[in-house]
Amino acid sequence: MTSSTFSLPPVPAAGEPRSRRGPISLWPLVAVVTVCVLAYIGLSVAIAPPSIVDPNGTALPYNFKSERGSITLLSSGMFLVAACLAGVTLLTVRAERGRPRVLWFALTAAMAYFSIDEVMGFHEAAGELLDENVPKGPFRTYNDVVVIVYGLIAVPLALLLWREVVRYQRLLTMLLIAGVLYVATSSVDTLTDDATAVSTVIEEGIKVCCSTFFALSMLTGLVAARWMYGPRADDGR
């Protein structure tokens, strides 16, 4: 299989062995993980250290505001899992040249960066630096701008690599879900003039769902890559 050839995954024929019908569906796992993450968000609201008071005097939930809160730690952990899964997929396609390598190298690097950024707060630090030295204009804070720029950087890569993405069954669907969640969490932050306890919980709750779906996306890609590039034994043999 060459990286220059583009073809949609074949439609499975009835009665074909499991190994030839395509990669196993992960939707049951996706459902279970989603429910667990939503329960985790609820527990993070109910069980938490004292709230953090922001410069405006608003009390914000610790687990959703602090970089050491449970929500940020889980989000960072999910991105770390995503980076590891993407890295394993990169090793799986290492014999290929061109777009397969570019796709999985880019995803590995992006997931690793986001994992570190979650706990180190690179985008917050960059936003604060810009807030202090650049006129804000129409923007509430430059933190919002930095997050939006992250998304814009992905656009040319997406245009370059979308044909490669669709070769991995269900990967595009999972990435689209993660992308919608990314836009949603960025929108809540951008459109909220002054953070409240509710807006913070919504924003950070969506964010951890976003990182979770990135991890599930990388797992989906790995399962598909193993099916595409690995030996497939005949189940009927």
Residue, then its C-alpha position, 0 to 999 in steps of 0.5 A: m500500500t503506497s501513501s500516494t494512493f487514495s482509496l476509501p476503506p472497502v465495504p465489508a462483505a457479509g460472511e467475511p471473516r472478522s479480520r477482513r471486515g475492518p477494524i473493530s468498532l470502538w463506539p461501546l468504549v466511547a460511550v463508557v468513557t464519555v459517561c465516566v468523564l461526565a461523572y468525573i466532572g460532576l464529582s469535581v464540582a461536588i468534591a473540591p478544595p475552597s474556590i479561587v477568587d479571581p481579580n474581579g472578586t468572583a469565586l471560581p471552582y478550584n478544580f476547574k480554575s487551578e492548573r493543579g485542579s482535577i479537571t486540568l490534570l485529567s485533560s493533560g493526562m488524556f492528551l498524554v495518552a493521545a500522544c502515546l497512542a499517536g506515537v505507536t501509530l507512527l511506529t506502525v506506519r513507519a515503513e510508509r513514506g510521505r503523508p502517513r508519517v507526516l500525519w502521525f508525526a504531526l498528531t503525536a507532536a500536537m498531542a504531546y504539546f497540548s499535554i504539557d501546555e495544560v499543566m504548564g500554561f504556555h498559552e495563558a503565559a503568552g496571553e498575559l504577555l500580550d495583554e500587558n504589551v499589545p492593545k487588546g482591540p476587539f479581544r477580551t484577552y489575548n489568551d483567547v487569541v492564542v487558543i484560536v491561533y492553535g486551531l488556525i494552525a491546524v487548518p492547513l495541515a487538515l487541508l493537506l492531510w484529509r485524504e490520509v485521515v479518511r483512509y483510517q476508518r472512523l478517524l475522521t468522525m472522531l476528529l470532527i467531534a473533538g474539533v467541535l468540542y475545541v471550538a465550543t470550549s474556545s467560544v465559551d471563553t471568548l464570548t464570556d465577558d467576565a468568568t463566573a462559576v457556571s461559565t468556568v465549569i462549562e468551559e473547562g468541562i467541555k475542554v476535558c471532553c475535548s481532550t478525551f475525544f482526542a485520546l479516543s481519536m488516536l485510539t481509533g486511528l491506531v486500531a485502524a492502522r493495525w488493521m490496515y498495515g498489520p497481518r490479518a489472519d483468516d478467521g475461517r482458517 
